[in-house]
Amino acid sequence: MTKIQPHAITVYKYRIFTTIVRRTTMITTQDYFIHPEERAASLKGYTLPAIFNEAVTTGGEGPAVFDGTRLRSWHDWSHDAFALARVLQELGVSKGDVVALHLPNSWEYLTLHVAIALTGAIMFPLHMAYGELELRVLLERASASILVLPASHGQRDLLTLGERLLTTLPSLQHLFVTNSQAHSGIGTIEALLQQYAGASPQPVSLSPTDPFVLLPSSGTTSLRPKICIHSHDGLLSNAAAVASDGNARAEDTIISASPFTHLFGLLSIHLSILSHGRQALLPGWGTERFFELAHQSKATVAFAVPAQLRDVCLHLDTQPETPRLHLREVRTGGAKVPSSLVADIRRTLGAGVIVQWGMSEVGAGTFTRPDDPPEAASTSIGRPVTGAEVRIVNENMHDITNGETGNLLYRSPSMFCGYLKDERLTREAITTDGWLRTGDLASFNTDGTVAFEGRRTELINRGGLKFSAVEVESLLVDLVQLNQLAIIARPDERLGERSCLVASLRSGYSITLAEITTHLAAKGLAKYKWPEELLLLNELPATPTGKIARVRLMDLLQVEDQK
């Protein structure tokens, strides 16, 4: 049996010789508040090691991953994942332990995702945009025993941050880094892969209902984080339904501009494994970097949020000499997708557009299908993934079917299994008959598709007339002057609330409130919905997935008002 050498993996030598103490906080199916046994008949019986092994058997030495410099095979992926799984086991990692990944889209993320599953442990992906406060609270809440992060990221010294976390969080036993030159006392994933090349993990009995991934909810706060627990079968059956409904192809190469730490990005990994396709690794967003990698890899499917796709369309419009991509399909979501953006994607990229709605609690919830009429992507978020259901209800929980806007409820056998260590929040989110209160507003189109109308928190009440901020924002995204934008409710003594547009500008552009209202008038928007104030900032606060962080923005405006 190969032994781990202290110099290869330790950050603090006094920690290397400890094993992970068995804890009552280990996560098992007993921590579920929504039990998968009640819905197992509707799922596929998947585990990640099983579907990955099938893909490796089929793909063999064929291409699986392109990172911009190197094309790696399915066997390469398997060998590295097996080696890292054995490392984790040597350190005492077993079923129920939590391994946190604070990593960009990378080869290390892919291999660790499989390696963690091979040990029966649970992956806890943490967005690269998180600061020390968010990392500390989430790691402590999940009792994570291992943390993997880059030595640095952008201008951030993550190694030093990791060392602080290691010495101050009782549950955290080991720290590993990537993208670092090995030196005394600091362990790297690269060194471990060299040392354990050819190793295999000890067999682990794994059930489809076992915990698979922890994921912070997009509505979480540092004061009381909501962490979703997902089982193997739940997430993977969801991905399998997406693959079937969306006609995923083995010959596809997927490029994800969405981080793998988000379920939208993680879905791209699972789709490539289930379809035996390929991936092109984009470690971070940059329009030119996206074009370069997409060209090199001949990517055929792209995952990207609307803000990124606006960058892509603008690039092609302003630099028409750019060679066209090979994309046949663009999958987008994470925010309302305006019809003008759908039209621009089709015009500039020549690709089909799939619009998806989802949440950390559900994965892929609803989406348009490749064979839908062209207008579906412009007017809807499609239909529920096969096996799922949606309802739209009023405040009294009565169903709305006449096209009016109401509260969106969602139910699926592949949903999360509850919020970690928080039964009360889980029960508040789920009705007694299993419907998730999403907090989103929606309506039914006449063809049965769902139209997204924004979050309940995005409603503005101007003198008793209520309207959705998202509706107004969707009519402003084609203004080339605007880089980021959000319609925010501002207090008004007479009206209660009035509408304010907060925006950042693209370099070299300017804009006035009069130009904005003229633009909205030309589109026929009712005057009471027009913004009555314009505030320009250098940059709007954003969530790790690129959405405008409305709560932080409103707090920022409140501070400015008090100055």
C-alpha positions in Angstrom: 0.0 0.0 0.0 1.4 3.3 -1.1 2.0 5.7 1.8 1.6 9.5 1.6 4.8 11.4 2.2 4.5 14.3 4.6 6.2 16.8 2.2 3.7 16.0 -0.6 0.5 17.0 1.0 0.9 18.7 4.3 0.2 22.3 5.0 0.7 22.0 8.7 2.8 19.0 9.6 1.1 18.4 12.9 -2.1 17.8 11.0 -0.8 15.3 8.5 -0.6 12.4 10.8 -4.2 12.8 12.1 -7.0 11.0 10.5 -10.5 12.5 10.3 -12.2 11.8 13.5 -15.6 10.1 13.1 -18.2 12.7 14.0 -21.8 12.8 14.8 -22.1 15.6 12.2 -21.3 13.2 9.3 -24.0 13.6 6.7 -26.2 10.6 5.9 -29.7 9.9 4.7 -30.8 10.4 8.3 -30.2 14.1 7.7 -32.8 14.3 5.0 -36.0 16.1 5.7 -37.4 15.0 2.4 -36.8 11.3 2.0 -35.8 9.9 -1.4 -37.4 6.5 -0.5 -40.8 8.2 -1.1 -39.9 9.0 -4.7 -37.3 6.4 -5.6 -39.7 4.7 -8.1 -39.6 7.8 -10.3 -35.8 8.0 -10.4 -33.2 6.1 -12.4 -31.1 4.5 -9.6 -27.9 6.4 -10.6 -24.7 7.0 -8.8 -21.8 9.1 -10.2 -19.2 6.2 -10.1 -21.6 4.0 -12.0 -22.4 6.4 -14.9 -18.8 7.6 -15.0 -17.5 4.0 -15.3 -19.9 3.4 -18.2 -18.6 6.5 -19.9 -15.0 5.5 -19.4 -15.7 2.0 -20.7 -17.4 3.5 -23.8 -14.9 6.4 -24.4 -11.6 4.8 -23.4 -8.8 6.7 -25.0 -11.2 8.9 -26.8 -11.3 12.7 -26.0 -13.2 13.8 -22.9 -11.8 17.1 -21.8 -9.9 20.0 -23.5 -8.4 22.6 -21.2 -7.0 24.9 -23.9 -3.6 23.3 -24.1 -4.2 19.6 -23.7 -6.8 17.1 -24.8 -7.4 14.4 -22.1 -9.0 11.1 -22.6 -11.7 9.3 -20.5 -8.9 7.0 -19.3 -6.9 10.0 -18.2 -9.9 11.3 -16.2 -10.4 7.9 -14.6 -6.8 7.4 -13.7 -6.5 10.7 -12.0 -9.8 10.4 -10.2 -8.9 6.9 -8.9 -5.5 8.3 -7.6 -7.1 11.2 -5.7 -9.8 8.9 -4.3 -7.1 6.7 -2.8 -5.4 9.8 -1.3 -8.7 10.8 0.3 -9.1 7.3 1.8 -5.5 7.3 3.1 -6.5 10.5 5.0 -9.5 8.8 6.5 -12.2 10.2 4.3 -15.2 8.0 4.1 -19.0 8.1 3.6 -20.6 11.1 5.1 -17.5 13.3 5.2 -17.6 16.7 3.4 -14.9 17.8 0.9 -15.1 21.4 -0.1 -13.9 22.7 -3.5 -13.2 26.4 -3.9 -12.1 26.0 -7.4 -12.7 27.5 -10.9 -13.7 25.3 -13.8 -10.6 23.1 -14.1 -9.2 19.6 -14.5 -8.7 19.3 -10.8 -12.4 20.1 -10.2 -13.4 17.4 -12.6 -11.1 14.7 -11.1 -12.0 15.6 -7.6 -15.7 15.5 -8.3 -15.4 11.9 -9.3 -12.8 11.0 -6.6 -15.0 12.3 -3.8 -17.9 10.3 -5.1 -15.8 7.1 -5.3 -15.1 7.4 -1.5 -18.7 7.9 -0.7 -17.9 11.4 0.6 -19.9 14.5 -0.3 -18.7 17.4 -2.5 -19.3 20.9 -1.3 -18.6 23.4 -4.2 -18.0 27.0 -3.1 -18.2 29.9 -5.5 -14.9 31.7 -6.3 -16.6 35.0 -5.6 -17.0 34.1 -1.9 -15.0 36.1 0.6 -13.5 34.8 3.8 -16.7 35.4 5.8 -18.9 33.3 3.5 -16.3 30.5 3.3 -15.8 30.4 7.0 -19.6 30.3 7.8 -20.3 27.7 5.1 -17.4 25.4 5.9 -18.3 25.5 9.6 -22.0 24.8 8.9 -21.2 21.8 6.8 -18.4 20.5 9.1 -16.1 20.2 6.0 -13.0 18.1 6.7 -11.0 19.0 3.6 -10.7 22.2 1.6 -9.1 22.4 -1.9 -8.4 25.8 -3.5 -6.0 27.5 -5.8 -2.9 29.1 -4.3 -4.0 32.3 -5.8 -6.9 33.5 -8.0 -6.7 36.9 -9.7 -5.3 39.2 -7.1 -6.3 37.1 -4.2 -3.9 35.1 -2.0 -6.0 32.1 -1.3 -3.2 30.0 0.2 -2.9 32.4 3.1 -6.7 32.5 3.5 -6.8 28.7 3.5 -4.1 28.5 6.1 -6.2 30.8 8.4 -9.2 28.6 7.9 -7.3 25.5 8.6 -6.0 26.8 11.9 -9.3 28.2 13.1 -12.0 25.8 12.0 -12.1 22.7 14.2 -13.7 20.4 11.6 -11.2 21.3 8.9 -8.4 18.7 8.9 -6.5 19.2 5.6 -5.8 21.8 3.0 -4.7 21.2 -0.6 -3.8 23.7 -3.3 -3.7 23.8 -7.0 -1.6 25.9 -9.5 1.3 26.2 -7.1 4.9 25.3 -7.2 5.5 22.6 -4.5 7.6 23.8 -1.6 8.2 22.7 1.9 5.2 22.2 4.0 2.6 22.9 1.3 0.7 20.1 -0.5 -0.4 20.3 -4.1 -2.9 18.3 -6.1 -0.3 18.0 -8.9 2.2 16.4 -6.5 -0.4 13.9 -5.3 -1.3 12.9 -8.8 2.3 12.1 -9.5 2.8 10.2 -6.3 -0.4 8.1 -6.5 -0.3 7.5 -10.3 -1.8 4.1 -10.9 -3.4 3.7 -7.5 -7.0 2.6 -7.0 -9.4 3.3 -4.2 -10.8 0.7 -1.8 -14.3 -0.3 -2.9 -17.2 1.5 -1.2 -20.8 0.5 -1.0 -22.8 3.3 -2.5 -26.5 3.7 -2.8 -28.4 6.0 -5.2 -30.1 7.6 -2.3 -26.8 8.5 -0.5 -25.8 12.2 -0.2 -23.9 13.5 -3.2 -23.6 17.3 -3.3 -24.1 20.1 -0.8 -25.0 23.4 -2.5 -25.6 26.8 -0.9 -29.0 28.2 -2.0 -28.9 31.3 -4.0 -31.1 32.9 -1.3 -28.6 32.1 1.4 -27.1 34.6 3.9 -24.0 34.6 5.9 -26.1 34.8 9.1 -28.2 31.7 8.4 -26.9 29.8 5.3 -29.3 27.6 3.5 -27.4 24.5 2.2 -29.2 22.1 -0.1 -28.6 18.4 0.2 -28.7 16.5 -3.1 -28.6 12.7 -3.5 -26.7 10.9 -6.3 -30.0 9.8 -7.9 -31.7 13.1 -7.6 -29.1 15.3 -9.4 -28.2 12.6 -11.9 -31.7 11.6 -12.8 -32.4 15.3 -13.3 -29.5 15.5 -15.7 -30.6 12.3 -17.5 -34.1 13.8 -18.1 -32.4 17.0 -19.5 -30.3 14.9 -21.8 -33.3 13.0 -23.0 -35.6 16.0 -23.4 -32.9 18.1 -25.0 -31.6 15.4 -27.4 -28.0 15.5 -26.0 -25.5 14.0 -28.5 -22.4 12.0 -28.0 -20.6 14.1 -30.6 -21.2 17.3 -28.8 -18.5 19.4 -27.1 -19.9 21.5 -24.3 -18.3 24.7 -23.2 -19.6 26.1 -19.9 -19.2 29.8 -19.1 -21.1 29.0 -15.9 -19.0 27.9 -12.9 -19.1 24.3 -11.9 -19.8 25.5 -8.4 -23.3 26.4 -9.6 -25.9 23.7 -10.5 -26.2 25.2 -14.1 -22.5 24.6 -14.6 -22.5 21.2 -12.8 -25.3 20.1 -15.1 -22.9 20.5 -18.1 -20.5 18.0 -16.5 -23.2 15.5 -15.8 -24.6 15.9 -19.4 -21.2 15.2 -20.9 -20.8 12.1 -18.8 -24.3 10.7 -19.4 -24.0 11.4 -23.2 -20.3 10.4 -23.4 -19.6 13.7 -25.0 -16.7 16.2 -24.5 -16.0 19.3 -22.4 -14.0 22.4 -23.0 -12.8 24.0 -19.7 -13.3 27.7 -19.4 -11.8 28.7 -16.0 -13.3 32.2 -15.9 -15.3 34.6 -18.0 -13.7 36.7 -20.6 -15.2 37.3 -24.1 -12.0 36.8 -26.0 -11.0 33.8 -23.9 -14.5 32.3 -24.6 -14.1 32.7 -28.4 -10.6 31.3 -28.4 -11.5 28.2 -26.5 -14.7 27.7 -28.4 -12.8 27.8 -31.7 -10.0 25.6 -30.5 -12.4 22.9 -29.1 -15.0 23.3 -31.9 -17.6 23.6 -29.2 -21.1 22.8 -30.3 -23.1 23.6 -27.1 -22.5 26.6 -24.8 -23.8 27.2 -21.3 -23.9 30.9 -20.5 -26.0 33.4 -18.6 -27.7 36.3 -20.4 -25.0 38.9 -19.4 -22.3 36.8 -20.9 -24.3 36.2 -24.1 -24.8 40.0 -24.4 -21.0 40.3 -24.4 -20.7 37.6 -27.1 -23.3 39.3 -29.4 -21.8 42.7 -28.9 -18.4 41.3 -29.7 -19.6 39.8 -33.0 -21.5 43.0 -33.9 -18.5 45.3 -33.3 -15.9 42.9 -34.6 -17.6 41.3 -37.6 -14.3 39.8 -38.8 -14.4 37.4 -35.9 -14.7 33.8 -37.3 -18.0 32.3 -36.6 -18.3 29.5 -33.9 -19.4 26.0 -34.4 -22.2 26.3 -31.9 -25.5 24.5 -32.7 -27.1 25.3 -29.4 -26.9 27.9 -26.6 -28.4 27.0 -23.2 -29.1 30.0 -21.0 -30.9 30.9 -17.7 -30.2 32.4 -14.3 -32.2 35.6 -15.2 -35.1 36.6 -17.4 -34.0 36.2 -21.1 -35.4 39.1 -23.2 -36.7 38.3 -26.7 -34.2 40.8 -28.1 -31.3 38.8 -26.7 -32.8 35.5 -28.1 -33.0 37.2 -31.5 -29.4 38.5 -31.3 -28.0 35.0 -30.4 -29.7 33.5 -33.4 -28.6 36.3 -35.6 -24.9 36.5 -34.6 -24.3 32.8 -33.6 -26.7 31.0 -35.9 -27.4 28.7 -32.9 -30.6 27.4 -31.4 -31.5 28.8 -28.0 -32.7 26.8 -25.0 -34.0 28.9 -22.1 -33.8 27.2 -18.7 -35.2 28.0 -15.2 -33.8 26.3 -12.2 -32.8 26.7 -8.6 -30.2 25.3 -6.2 -33.1 23.3 -4.7 -34.2 21.7 -8.0 -31.4 21.7 -10.6 -32.9 22.1 -14.0 -36.6 22.9 -13.4 -38.2 24.0 -16.7 -36.7 24.6 -20.1 -37.7 25.0 -23.8 -37.1 22.1 -26.1 -35.1 22.0 -29.3 -38.2 21.3 -31.4 -40.3 24.0 -29.8 -41.5 26.8 -32.1 -39.0 29.7 -32.4 -41.0 32.0 -30.2 -41.0 29.7 -27.2 -37.5 30.8 -26.1 -38.6 34.5 -26.4 -41.8 34.1 -24.4 -41.2 31.4 -21.9 -39.0 29.2 -19.7 -40.6 26.2 -21.4 -42.1 23.2 -19.7 -41.0 21.2 -16.6 -38.3 18.6 -17.1 -39.9 15.1 -17.6 -41.2 13.8 -14.3 -41.7 17.2 -12.7 -44.8 19.4 -12.2 -45.5 23.1 -11.9 -48.4 25.1 -10.4 -49.2 28.8 -10.4 -51.2 29.8 -7.4 -52.6 33.0 -5.7 -52.1 34.0 -2.1 -54.8 31.6 -1.0 -53.0 28.7 -2.8 -55.7 28.4 -5.4 -54.6 27.5 -8.9 -54.4 30.2 -11.6 -54.8 29.0 -15.1 -56.1 32.1 -16.9 -52.7 33.6 -17.7 -52.6 35.9 -14.7 -49.4 36.1 -12.7 -49.1 34.1 -9.5 -46.6 32.2 -7.2 -44.7 29.5 -8.9 -44.7 26.1 -7.2 -42.5 23.2 -8.3 -42.5 19.5 -7.5 -40.1 16.8 -8.7 -38.8 13.4 -7.6 -35.3 14.7 -8.2 -35.5 17.8 -5.9 -33.2 18.4 -3.0 -33.6 16.4 0.2 -33.8 19.4 2.5 -31.7 22.2 3.9 -28.7 20.9 6.0 -29.4 21.0 9.7 -32.5 23.2 9.2 -35.8 21.3 9.4 -37.8 24.5 10.0 -36.5 26.3 6.8 -37.2 23.1 4.9 -40.8 22.8 6.2 -41.3 26.5 5.4 -40.1 25.9 1.8 -42.1 22.7 1.1 -45.9 22.2 1.4 -47.2 19.1 3.1 -47.9 17.6 -0.3 -44.4 18.2 -1.6 -44.5 21.5 -3.5 -41.6 23.8 -3.3 -42.4 27.4 -2.8 -39.9 28.9 -5.2 -40.4 32.6 -4.4 -40.7 33.2 -8.1 -43.6 34.7 -10.0 -44.9 33.2 -13.2 -47.9 32.8 -15.5 -49.1 30.2 -18.0 -49.0 31.0 -21.7 -51.9 29.7 -23.9 -49.7 26.9 -25.2 -49.0 25.6 -21.6 -45.5 26.9 -21.4 -44.4 28.9 -18.3 -43.6 32.6 -18.5 -41.2 33.8 -15.8 -42.3 37.1 -14.2 -39.5 37.7 -11.7 -39.1 37.3 -8.0 -41.7 38.3 -5.5 -39.0 40.7 -4.1 -38.8 42.3 -7.6 -42.3 43.7 -7.5 -42.7 47.5 -7.3 -45.9 49.0 -5.9 -46.3 52.5 -7.3 -49.4 54.1 -5.8 -51.2 50.7 -5.8 -50.2 49.8 -9.3 -47.8 46.8 -9.1 -45.4 45.8 -11.8 -42.3 43.6 -12.2 -38.9 45.1 -12.3 -37.8 42.3 -14.5 -40.3 43.3 -17.2 -38.8 46.8 -17.4 -35.2 45.5 -17.3 -36.0 43.1 -20.3 -36.9 46.2 -22.4 -33.6 48.0 -21.5 -31.0 45.3 -22.2 -30.7 46.2 -25.9 -29.4 49.7 -25.0 -25.8 49.3 -25.9 -24.8 52.0 -23.5 -25.7 49.9 -20.5 -23.4 47.3 -19.1 -25.2 46.2 -15.9 -28.7 47.3 -14.9 -31.3 46.8 -12.3 -34.7 48.4 -11.6 -35.0 49.0 -7.8 -37.9 50.2 -5.7 -37.2 53.5 -3.9 -39.3 54.8 -1.0 -41.7 57.6 -1.9 -43.8 59.5 0.7 -46.8 59.9 -1.7 -46.7 56.8 -3.9 -45.2 54.4 -1.5 -42.6 53.3 -4.0 -41.1 54.7 -7.2 -38.9 53.0 -9.8 -35.1 53.8 -10.0 -32.8 52.5 -12.7 -29.3 51.7 -11.3 -26.8 51.0 -14.0 -23.1 50.8 -15.0 -22.0 52.0 -18.5 -19.9 50.4 -21.1 -16.6 52.2 -21.7 -16.9 55.3 -23.8 -20.7 55.6 -23.5 -23.1 58.0 -21.7 -26.9 58.0 -21.2 -29.6 60.2 -19.7 -32.9 59.4 -18.0 -34.7 61.1 -20.9 -33.1 58.8 -23.4 -34.2 55.8 -21.3 -37.8 56.9 -21.0 -37.9 57.7 -24.7 -36.7 54.2 -25.4 -39.4 52.6 -23.2 -42.1 54.8 -24.7 -41.1 53.6 -28.1 -41.6 50.1 -26.9 -45.1 50.9 -25.7 -44.4 50.4 -21.9 -47.0 52.1 -19.7 -45.7 55.3 -18.2 -46.2 54.3 -14.6 -43.5 51.6 -15.1 -40.9 54.0 -16.3 -37.9 54.7 -14.0 -38.2 58.0 -12.3 -34.6 58.2 -11.2 -31.2 57.2 -12.8 -28.2 56.3 -10.7 -24.9 55.4 -12.4 -22.3 53.3 -10.6 -18.9 52.1 -11.7 -20.1 48.5 -11.0 -23.2 46.9 -9.6 -22.8 44.2 -6.9 -23.3 40.7 -8.3 -23.8 37.2 -7.0 -21.2 34.5 -7.7 -23.3 33.4 -10.7 -23.4 36.9 -12.3 -26.9 38.0 -11.2 -27.3 41.5 -9.8 -27.3 41.2 -6.0 -30.4 43.2 -5.3 -30.3 43.1 -1.6 -26.7 44.3 -1.5 -27.5 47.0 -4.1 -30.5 48.2 -2.0 -28.3 48.3 1.1 -25.7 50.2 -0.8 -28.3 52.8 -2.0 -29.5 53.1 1.6 -26.0 53.9 2.8 -25.6 56.5 0.0 -28.9 58.1 1.0 -27.7 58.5 4.6 -24.5 60.4 3.6 
